Amino acid sequence: RLLERLLFGRSRTSGVETAIARVDQSSREVIETVALIEAVPYDVLVGFTSPQTIDCLAEDGLLSISKGRGGTVSMHEPVTAENVRAMVPPSRSLELLTRFDAGADLSALHGRTLFGYAAWSISLGRVPTPKQVLDAAGWANARGRYREAAEIIRTSGYRGPELDLEHARSEWGAGRLRQAREIVDPLVSEACLNPDTSAQEYLSRLASMELRLIDPRKPEDLRLDWVRDTLSLPIDVGRLDATRARFDLKGG
């Protein structure tokens, strides 16, 4: 994004900002909502405005509509989205969020939309459900957006084994290994103390995270070696085996 600014200077940004300044109130509301949530399913957005409005904003180079089933609408230029978000005051942002909450089926949000919605809501003090926070952070982690995932979980105020494990994954991905170990160590202790109370997928993911955080030259420090024998689903076994193979390759 910085490179884009350097290459194109203010000319492109100024042109876009001029186009935004010329739109009517209804179109401005669409632009602000899309920028704040990052990506909105087309089917959801048409509940707030007309298809013609969306098409016109796309033709003007302000919005981008992804093709295919379940298409989403996002800002055409990432730098424009940043600028729009910076220009929306908190009171206006809260007004837009309230309107979105009233008109959208929040239980149907997923992927990038859920992530953007969760981050937006939490920034305004409206925390989504623990499941939504977990799913949003999981989506971000899977795409390497570790710091943003960690921020969502941390500021949500929620705790719990699955959320804590996802948080540890965020910290590990962001290179904050000490913080990740501080989160994982109690989870490992609890799993060893009560091995029959956790789901297999959770144990597989926890054991995999332990492998990532233990010095491969000290395999004797592993406390979840027993997990492998408790797993029955191929996906859980495969996840753990792949992580163990990388661990052994590094010197375990």
Solvent accessible surface area in square Angstrom, and as a share of the most:
residue,aa,sasa,rsa
1,R,152,0.56
2,L,120,0.60
3,L,117,0.58
4,E,32,0.15
5,R,96,0.35
6,L,131,0.65
7,L,124,0.62
8,F,92,0.38
9,G,38,0.36
10,R,152,0.56
11,S,87,0.56
12,R,81,0.30
13,T,12,0.07
14,S,43,0.28
15,G,43,0.41
16,V,21,0.12
17,E,47,0.21
18,T,58,0.34
19,A,28,0.22
20,I,6,0.03
21,A,70,0.54
22,R,196,0.71
23,V,31,0.18
24,D,91,0.47
25,Q,110,0.49
26,S,60,0.38
27,S,11,0.07
28,R,71,0.26
29,E,34,0.15
30,V,6,0.04
31,I,1,0.00
32,E,16,0.07
33,T,14,0.08
34,V,0,0.00
35,A,1,0.01
36,L,25,0.13
37,I,0,0.00
38,E,35,0.16
39,A,0,0.00
40,V,0,0.00
41,P,25,0.16
42,Y,58,0.22
43,D,114,0.59
44,V,35,0.20
45,L,2,0.01
46,V,49,0.28
47,G,65,0.62
48,F,61,0.25
49,T,18,0.11
50,S,46,0.29
51,P,58,0.36
52,Q,122,0.54
53,T,27,0.16
54,I,0,0.00
55,D,61,0.32
56,C,70,0.42
57,L,4,0.02
58,A,31,0.24
59,E,142,0.64
60,D,92,0.48
61,G,27,0.26
62,L,3,0.02
63,L,3,0.01
64,S,42,0.27
65,I,51,0.26
66,S,56,0.36
67,K,185,0.79
68,G,63,0.61
69,R,251,0.92
70,G,63,0.60
71,G,13,0.13
72,T,39,0.22
73,V,0,0.00
74,S,17,0.11
75,M,16,0.07
76,H,97,0.43
77,E,26,0.12
78,P,60,0.38
79,V,5,0.03
80,T,5,0.03
81,A,11,0.08
82,E,44,0.20
83,N,32,0.17
84,V,4,0.02
85,R,87,0.32
86,A,88,0.68
87,M,109,0.49
88,V,16,0.09
89,P,71,0.44
90,P,103,0.65
91,S,88,0.57
92,R,38,0.14
93,S,8,0.05
94,L,71,0.35
95,E,74,0.33
96,L,3,0.01
97,L,0,0.00
98,T,62,0.36
99,R,96,0.35
100,F,2,0.01
101,D,38,0.20
102,A,91,0.71
103,G,53,0.51
104,A,16,0.12
105,D,90,0.47
106,L,48,0.24
107,S,102,0.66
108,A,63,0.49
109,L,11,0.06
110,H,136,0.61
111,G,21,0.20
112,R,100,0.37
113,T,4,0.02
114,L,6,0.03
115,F,5,0.02
116,G,5,0.04
117,Y,12,0.04
118,A,0,0.00
119,A,39,0.31
120,W,11,0.04
121,S,1,0.01
122,I,20,0.10
123,S,84,0.54
124,L,45,0.22
125,G,62,0.60
126,R,94,0.34
127,V,62,0.35
128,P,14,0.09
129,T,70,0.41
130,P,66,0.42
131,K,128,0.54
132,Q,29,0.13
133,V,0,0.00
134,L,31,0.15
135,D,57,0.30
136,A,0,0.00
137,A,0,0.00
138,G,17,0.16
139,W,39,0.14
140,A,0,0.00
141,N,3,0.01
142,A,64,0.49
143,R,133,0.49
144,G,43,0.41
145,R,65,0.24
146,Y,58,0.22
147,R,144,0.53
148,E,76,0.34
149,A,0,0.00
150,A,0,0.00
151,E,82,0.37
152,I,6,0.03
153,I,4,0.02
154,R,114,0.42
155,T,67,0.39
156,S,11,0.07
157,G,61,0.59
158,Y,62,0.24
159,R,186,0.68
160,G,23,0.22
161,P,78,0.49
162,E,85,0.38
163,L,12,0.06
164,D,11,0.06
165,L,2,0.01
166,E,7,0.03
167,H,26,0.12
168,A,0,0.00
169,R,64,0.24
170,S,0,0.00
171,E,5,0.02
172,W,81,0.29
173,G,26,0.25
174,A,20,0.16
175,G,54,0.52
176,R,54,0.20
177,L,70,0.35
178,R,150,0.55
179,Q,60,0.27
180,A,0,0.00
181,R,97,0.35
182,E,100,0.45
183,I,31,0.16
184,V,3,0.02
185,D,74,0.38
186,P,80,0.50
187,L,18,0.09
188,V,2,0.01
189,S,51,0.33
190,E,89,0.40
191,A,3,0.02
192,C,53,0.32
193,L,136,0.68
194,N,54,0.28
195,P,54,0.34
196,D,136,0.70
197,T,109,0.63
198,S,34,0.22
199,A,66,0.52
200,Q,62,0.28
201,E,97,0.43
202,Y,21,0.08
203,L,5,0.03
204,S,0,0.00
205,R,50,0.18
206,L,0,0.00
207,A,3,0.02
208,S,1,0.00
209,M,3,0.01
210,E,9,0.04
211,L,12,0.06
212,R,83,0.30
213,L,8,0.04
214,I,41,0.21
215,D,46,0.24
216,P,31,0.20
217,R,187,0.68
218,K,100,0.42
219,P,44,0.28
220,E,132,0.59
221,D,67,0.35
222,L,17,0.09
223,R,103,0.38
224,L,6,0.03
225,D,86,0.44
226,W,77,0.27
227,V,0,0.00
228,R,102,0.37
229,D,130,0.67
230,T,62,0.36
231,L,17,0.08
232,S,82,0.53
233,L,102,0.51
234,P,111,0.70
235,I,122,0.62
236,D,2,0.01
237,V,28,0.16
238,G,36,0.35
239,R,65,0.24
240,L,12,0.06
241,D,57,0.29
242,A,47,0.37
243,T,5,0.03
244,R,76,0.28
245,A,60,0.47
246,R,123,0.45
247,F,8,0.03
248,D,64,0.33
249,L,160,0.80
250,K,147,0.62
251,G,43,0.42
252,G,38,0.37
